[in-house]
Amino acid sequence: MIKWAGTTYRFHPLFTLIMIGSALTGYFLEAVTLFGIVLVHELGHLVAANGLGWRVKEVQLLPFGGVLVVDELGTAPTWEELVVSLAGPIQHVWMIVLALLMKWLGVGVDTWWDYFIEANLMIGLFNLIPVMPLDGGKVLQSLLGYLMPYHTTILYTVWISMMLSLAIIVTAITQLISGHLPLNVMVIGIFLLVSNWYAYRQLPYHFVRFLIGRGTRMSQLVSRGTLAQPIVITKHRTMAETLKLFMREKYHLIYVVNEVGRIQAVLPEQQIVSGYLDGKKPGSAVSDLFM
């Protein structure tokens, strides 16, 4: 763990093992190059997050990039998450352009620049795979959030990530059977699968964090005027079930109707969120708020 310029940088054990293994097998220069590329990638995320006023707790460095640990879990605007997610992969573009320019000018050794370009392509493209916590997974989650309720979004993202992680592991096993030794692919696949299984277990916590931060976000939308997305339910539907219908970038008005479709109440979403967070049981009906 290193603290630099007010930010804590934590080396994941997997990253440390790969660095040590590379040094012991005579690939020290390649290991240092890989570290530099990963660091620049993560600094791209960090600069974007700081520029948007995010509260960055720490930066975790992984062999294929890193993870920014922030307080804005599902509470920042979706476009901000897209900017921060893409700020890492974009760094590989200018690094590759720089390497091509150096080769053209004849600066340095061509073989090293070739490795530098190959490593940038590998890390950049790998991070665009739609698997959490890779950048591609975060982009997928942000885009799905425009189309479906947030609870469904994070649930689908985790399941897609676990399936693709399994696909990476199966690919590694297939190569192993054919005589290759893809330990790096196998280890990364297992790491991604375990990470997403943990994310699945933490999904209720993730969703509650979203609800806690929703008040501030929706106040910003209402203060400048916004179109409301209606949600129609019966009075027997629980608050927990109703909250799972909330979309991230929409303000909701909840219409409570009876068996014949007559409107019994119109509730602002804040009333549902507050009722749920203020101690009401998850199984309490929405009608408990107005009857």
C-alpha positions as CSV (number, residue, x, y, z in Angstrom):
1,M,0.0,0.0,0.0
2,I,1.4,3.4,-1.0
3,K,-0.1,6.9,-0.3
4,W,0.8,9.5,-2.9
5,A,-0.7,12.9,-3.5
6,G,-3.5,12.2,-1.0
7,T,-4.6,9.0,-2.7
8,T,-4.0,5.5,-1.4
9,Y,-2.7,2.9,-4.0
10,R,-3.1,-0.7,-3.0
11,F,-1.5,-3.5,-4.8
12,H,-3.7,-6.5,-5.2
13,P,-2.0,-9.8,-4.2
14,L,-2.6,-11.1,-7.7
15,F,-0.8,-8.1,-9.2
16,T,2.1,-8.5,-6.8
17,L,2.5,-12.3,-7.6
18,I,2.6,-11.6,-11.3
19,M,5.2,-8.9,-10.9
20,I,7.4,-11.1,-8.7
21,G,7.0,-14.0,-11.0
22,S,8.0,-11.9,-14.0
23,A,11.1,-10.6,-12.3
24,L,12.2,-14.1,-11.2
25,T,11.8,-15.5,-14.7
26,G,13.8,-12.8,-16.4
27,Y,11.0,-10.5,-17.5
28,F,11.7,-7.6,-15.2
29,L,11.6,-5.0,-17.9
30,E,8.3,-6.3,-19.2
31,A,7.0,-6.3,-15.6
32,V,8.0,-2.7,-15.0
33,T,6.4,-1.8,-18.4
34,L,3.2,-3.5,-17.4
35,F,3.2,-1.7,-14.1
36,G,3.6,1.7,-15.8
37,I,0.8,1.0,-18.3
38,V,-1.6,-0.2,-15.5
39,L,-0.7,2.9,-13.4
40,V,-1.4,5.3,-16.3
41,H,-4.7,3.5,-17.0
42,E,-5.8,3.9,-13.4
43,L,-4.6,7.5,-13.2
44,G,-7.0,8.2,-16.1
45,H,-9.9,7.0,-13.9
46,L,-8.6,8.9,-11.0
47,V,-8.2,12.3,-12.8
48,A,-11.7,11.9,-14.2
49,A,-13.2,11.0,-10.8
50,N,-11.5,13.9,-9.1
51,G,-12.5,16.3,-11.8
52,L,-16.2,15.3,-11.2
53,G,-15.8,15.8,-7.5
54,W,-16.0,12.1,-6.6
55,R,-14.7,10.9,-3.2
56,V,-12.0,8.4,-4.0
57,K,-11.1,6.1,-1.1
58,E,-8.3,4.2,-2.8
59,V,-7.0,2.8,-6.0
60,Q,-6.5,-1.0,-6.2
61,L,-4.0,-2.0,-8.9
62,L,-4.7,-5.3,-10.7
63,P,-2.7,-7.1,-13.5
64,F,-5.2,-5.9,-16.1
65,G,-6.0,-2.4,-14.8
66,G,-7.4,-1.5,-11.5
67,V,-10.5,-0.6,-9.4
68,L,-11.3,2.8,-8.1
69,V,-12.9,2.5,-4.6
70,V,-15.3,5.4,-4.3
71,D,-18.3,6.5,-2.2
72,E,-20.4,7.2,-5.3
73,L,-21.9,3.6,-5.5
74,G,-24.9,4.0,-7.7
75,T,-25.5,7.6,-6.6
76,A,-23.7,9.7,-9.2
77,P,-25.3,10.6,-12.5
78,T,-25.0,7.8,-15.1
79,W,-23.1,10.0,-17.6
80,E,-20.5,10.6,-14.9
81,E,-20.0,6.9,-14.4
82,L,-19.6,6.5,-18.2
83,V,-16.9,9.2,-18.3
84,V,-15.0,7.7,-15.4
85,S,-15.2,4.2,-16.8
86,L,-14.0,5.2,-20.3
87,A,-11.2,7.5,-19.0
88,G,-9.0,4.4,-18.3
89,P,-9.2,2.7,-21.7
90,I,-8.7,6.1,-23.5
91,Q,-5.2,6.3,-22.0
92,H,-4.1,3.4,-24.1
93,V,-4.9,5.3,-27.3
94,W,-2.4,8.1,-26.7
95,M,0.2,5.7,-25.3
96,I,0.0,3.6,-28.5
97,V,0.2,6.8,-30.7
98,L,3.2,7.9,-28.7
99,A,4.9,4.5,-29.2
100,L,4.3,4.6,-33.0
101,L,5.7,8.1,-33.1
102,M,8.8,7.0,-31.1
103,K,9.3,4.1,-33.5
104,W,9.0,6.4,-36.5
105,L,11.5,8.8,-35.1
106,G,13.9,5.9,-34.2
107,V,13.9,6.6,-30.5
108,G,14.6,3.6,-28.3
109,V,14.5,0.0,-29.2
110,D,11.9,-1.2,-31.6
111,T,11.3,-4.5,-29.9
112,W,10.5,-2.8,-26.6
113,W,8.1,-0.4,-28.3
114,D,6.4,-3.4,-30.0
115,Y,5.9,-5.0,-26.6
116,F,4.6,-1.7,-25.2
117,I,2.1,-1.4,-28.0
118,E,1.0,-5.1,-27.6
119,A,0.6,-4.7,-23.8
120,N,-1.5,-1.6,-24.3
121,L,-3.7,-3.3,-26.8
122,M,-4.1,-6.3,-24.5
123,I,-4.9,-4.4,-21.4
124,G,-7.1,-1.8,-23.2
125,L,-9.2,-4.4,-25.1
126,F,-9.4,-6.8,-22.1
127,N,-10.8,-4.0,-19.9
128,L,-13.6,-3.5,-22.5
129,I,-15.0,-7.0,-21.9
130,P,-18.4,-6.5,-20.3
131,V,-17.5,-8.1,-17.0
132,M,-17.5,-6.4,-13.7
133,P,-15.3,-4.9,-12.3
134,L,-13.7,-4.3,-15.7
135,D,-14.4,-1.0,-17.4
136,G,-16.6,-2.8,-20.0
137,G,-18.8,-4.2,-17.2
138,K,-19.2,-0.7,-15.7
139,V,-20.2,0.7,-19.1
140,L,-22.7,-2.2,-19.6
141,Q,-24.2,-1.4,-16.2
142,S,-24.5,2.3,-17.0
143,L,-26.1,1.7,-20.4
144,L,-28.6,-0.9,-19.0
145,G,-29.5,1.6,-16.4
146,Y,-31.1,3.8,-19.1
147,L,-33.4,0.9,-20.2
148,M,-34.5,-1.0,-17.0
149,P,-35.0,-0.6,-13.3
150,Y,-31.8,-0.2,-11.3
151,H,-32.2,-3.3,-9.2
152,T,-32.7,-5.3,-12.4
153,T,-29.7,-3.6,-13.9
154,I,-27.2,-4.5,-11.2
155,L,-28.7,-8.1,-11.0
156,Y,-28.4,-8.7,-14.7
157,T,-24.9,-7.1,-14.8
158,V,-23.7,-9.5,-12.1
159,W,-25.1,-12.6,-13.8
160,I,-23.7,-11.6,-17.2
161,S,-20.3,-11.0,-15.5
162,M,-20.4,-14.4,-13.8
163,M,-21.3,-16.2,-17.1
164,L,-18.5,-14.5,-19.0
165,S,-16.1,-15.2,-16.2
166,L,-17.0,-18.9,-16.5
167,A,-16.4,-18.6,-20.2
168,I,-12.9,-17.3,-19.6
169,I,-12.2,-20.2,-17.3
170,V,-13.5,-22.7,-19.7
171,T,-11.4,-21.2,-22.5
172,A,-8.3,-21.6,-20.3
173,I,-9.2,-25.2,-19.5
174,T,-9.6,-25.9,-23.2
175,Q,-6.2,-24.5,-23.9
176,L,-4.8,-26.5,-21.0
177,I,-6.2,-29.7,-22.5
178,S,-4.7,-28.9,-25.9
179,G,-1.2,-28.7,-24.4
180,H,-0.9,-25.0,-23.5
181,L,-0.5,-23.5,-20.0
182,P,-2.7,-20.4,-19.8
183,L,-2.3,-19.9,-16.0
184,N,-2.7,-16.1,-16.3
185,V,-6.0,-16.5,-18.1
186,M,-7.2,-19.1,-15.6
187,V,-6.2,-17.0,-12.6
188,I,-7.9,-13.9,-14.0
189,G,-11.0,-15.8,-14.8
190,I,-11.2,-17.2,-11.3
191,F,-10.6,-13.8,-9.8
192,L,-13.4,-12.2,-11.9
193,L,-15.8,-15.1,-11.0
194,V,-15.1,-14.8,-7.3
195,S,-15.4,-11.0,-7.4
196,N,-18.8,-11.1,-9.1
197,W,-20.0,-13.8,-6.7
198,Y,-19.1,-11.5,-3.9
199,A,-20.9,-8.6,-5.7
200,Y,-24.0,-10.8,-6.0
201,R,-23.9,-11.5,-2.2
202,Q,-23.5,-7.7,-1.7
203,L,-26.4,-6.8,-4.0
204,P,-28.8,-5.8,-1.2
205,Y,-26.2,-3.5,0.3
206,H,-25.5,-2.0,-3.2
207,F,-29.2,-1.3,-3.7
208,V,-29.7,0.3,-0.3
209,R,-26.7,2.6,-1.0
210,F,-28.5,3.6,-4.2
211,L,-31.7,4.4,-2.3
212,I,-29.9,6.4,0.4
213,G,-28.2,8.6,-2.2
214,R,-31.3,8.9,-4.4
215,G,-32.8,11.8,-2.4
216,T,-30.0,14.1,-3.3
217,R,-29.9,13.1,-6.9
218,M,-33.7,13.4,-7.4
219,S,-33.7,16.8,-5.6
220,Q,-31.3,18.0,-8.3
221,L,-33.6,16.8,-11.0
222,V,-36.7,18.3,-9.4
223,S,-35.1,21.6,-8.7
224,R,-34.5,22.2,-12.5
225,G,-37.7,20.5,-13.6
226,T,-38.0,17.0,-14.9
227,L,-40.5,14.6,-16.5
228,A,-41.9,12.1,-14.1
229,Q,-42.1,8.4,-14.9
230,P,-45.3,6.9,-13.5
231,I,-45.4,3.6,-11.7
232,V,-48.8,2.0,-11.3
233,I,-49.3,-0.6,-8.5
234,T,-52.1,-2.0,-6.3
235,K,-52.3,-1.1,-2.7
236,H,-51.2,-4.6,-1.7
237,R,-47.8,-4.3,-3.4
238,T,-44.9,-4.1,-0.9
239,M,-42.6,-1.1,-0.6
240,A,-39.6,-3.4,-1.4
241,E,-41.2,-4.7,-4.6
242,T,-42.1,-1.1,-5.6
243,L,-38.6,0.2,-5.0
244,K,-37.2,-2.5,-7.4
245,L,-39.2,-0.7,-10.2
246,F,-37.2,2.5,-9.8
247,M,-35.1,3.6,-12.7
248,R,-31.8,5.4,-12.0
249,E,-32.3,8.5,-14.2
250,K,-36.1,8.9,-13.8
251,Y,-38.2,10.6,-11.1
252,H,-41.2,8.5,-10.2
253,L,-44.8,9.2,-9.1
254,I,-46.5,6.1,-7.8
255,Y,-50.1,5.6,-8.7
256,V,-51.9,3.3,-6.3
257,V,-55.1,1.8,-7.9
258,N,-57.8,-0.6,-6.6
259,E,-59.1,-3.7,-8.2
260,V,-61.2,-1.8,-10.8
261,G,-58.4,0.5,-11.7
262,R,-59.6,3.6,-9.8
263,I,-56.7,5.7,-8.4
264,Q,-56.7,5.7,-4.6
265,A,-53.5,7.7,-4.1
266,V,-50.6,9.3,-5.9
267,L,-47.4,9.2,-3.9
268,P,-44.1,10.9,-4.6
269,E,-41.2,8.5,-4.7
270,Q,-39.6,10.2,-1.7
271,Q,-42.5,8.9,0.5
272,I,-41.8,5.3,-0.6
273,V,-38.0,5.6,-0.1
274,S,-38.4,7.3,3.3
275,G,-41.0,4.8,4.5
276,Y,-38.7,1.9,3.6
277,L,-35.5,3.4,5.0
278,D,-37.1,4.7,8.2
279,G,-37.8,1.3,9.7
280,K,-40.8,-0.1,7.8
281,K,-40.6,-3.9,7.2
282,P,-39.6,-4.9,3.6
283,G,-42.9,-6.8,3.4
284,S,-45.1,-3.8,4.4
285,A,-47.6,-2.8,1.8
286,V,-47.5,0.6,0.1
287,S,-51.0,1.3,1.5
288,D,-49.5,1.5,5.0
289,L,-48.2,4.9,4.0
290,F,-51.5,6.5,3.3
291,M,-54.2,4.4,5.0
